[in-house]
Amino acid sequence: MAKTIQAVRGMNDILPAETAAWQHLEEALRSVVHTYGYHEIRMPLLEKTELFRRSIGEVTDIVEKEMYTFDDRNGDSLTLRPEGTASCVRACMEHGLLHNQVQRLWYAGPMFRHERPQKGRYRQFHQVGVEAFGMAGPDIDAEMIFMTARIWERLGLTGAVLQLNSLGTLQARAAYRDALVDYLLTHADALDADSRRRLDSNPLRILDSKNPDMQALLAAAPSLTEYLDTESREHFVALCALLDAAGVRYELNPRLVRGLDYYSKTVFEWVTDQLGAQGTICAGGRYDGLVEYLGGRPVPAVGFAVGLERLLGLLAAGGIELPENVPHVYLVLDGEQGSRRGMVFAEELRAALPGLRLQANCGGGSFKSQFKRADRSGASFALVIGDDEAVQQQVVFKPLRSAAAQETVLQQEIAGILGERLRLAVVT
Ligand code: HAM
């Protein structure tokens, strides 16, 4: 027998038993960002490779080794999006959404990175991203962070810690980069292979190293904070004051540098210690230079993205119960007339009780097997219509999750009974 084909490594099916939790999460995120006045934008999954090379940066891990890039049939180099910010900026520029106006936007969907899969790190994963354009002050940075805090609150999540830093302007960062390289070169013997490789290409990322042997060296390195220009410093102080005033707690982390090159000034990550190595559930920051870098007029911008797989992992780790999409009612059908009447009756009930989740038994089966299916479906109640009930315009109502006795009632009464039990409004 031929070997069955399996999914691509690191790309997961989201199975029926899991989708209700995903929908719950997506709905919570959507409703929070809508309350802040953000509008959804949908971009293609594929973009020209050049967009990501230029936005994310040539010497980042993503561009150097993680992109799914291929030539299409015309010979154009295309890439499955590894993140949403670059596509969002491209779309806004292309459609003139950034001229003399502010934009508050969000998007959701799969992203693709050829990373080494492990718990919380996948090759196809899902983000909800939020981007705001045209606002230069720290108020919008604060709004981004308030919004993330509100999302955690809405989901009942506690224990995520906000880490905050400012990368300053490009010039400030260049000056810091020189100082850091000088320092690291004087300690070149203590650098691991990865850091030595990054010394030329992307020395700030060395600060991110998790290697325990490097921690003392990095702790003594010059701090980016000392190199901040006045404007960035004032921006950062004002942001911290807004967070303090709103009671949002944060940790200053001068070694937080992010893995994408487009950031300037504010950067932040929400991290948790409950997910093992992949503990960042949300990350973002300001990227005031990106629009201009991609050929537009300068537009200040700030945003973040939440990783949905990690968020779900955190909800599960916290024992937070997520909804399952189980039917309220399972309709058991018997006999020719009963089956015919039952299918029509199911439609009448669905019309009378919007929001009712009713699963009708299709494909026949004995009473016993139908009740087994009813039980397995998770439904709270069974309704039974056989030939007798069809003729008498009755239905048997049987609670499945309590010892209460079954009763036979008129079909026209059942919408009222179910409406009361399930707290659903009856449409008359
Ligand atoms: P990022 O830090 O690359 O930023 O990704 C944001 C979040 O996506 C991470 O914190 C994590 O939760 C999730 N994530 C990233 N890679 C994976 C993976 N391989 N598997 C599972 N989850 C993952 C960005 O993507 C920026 N575009 C965020 C942003 C928006 N900055 C400004 N605006």
Residues whose N, C-alpha, C, O or C-beta is under 5 A from the ligand:
A	BS01	HAM	E83 G84 T85 R113 E115 G120 R121 Y122 F125 V130 T280 I281 C282 A283 G284 G285 V302 G303 F304 A305 V306 G307 R310
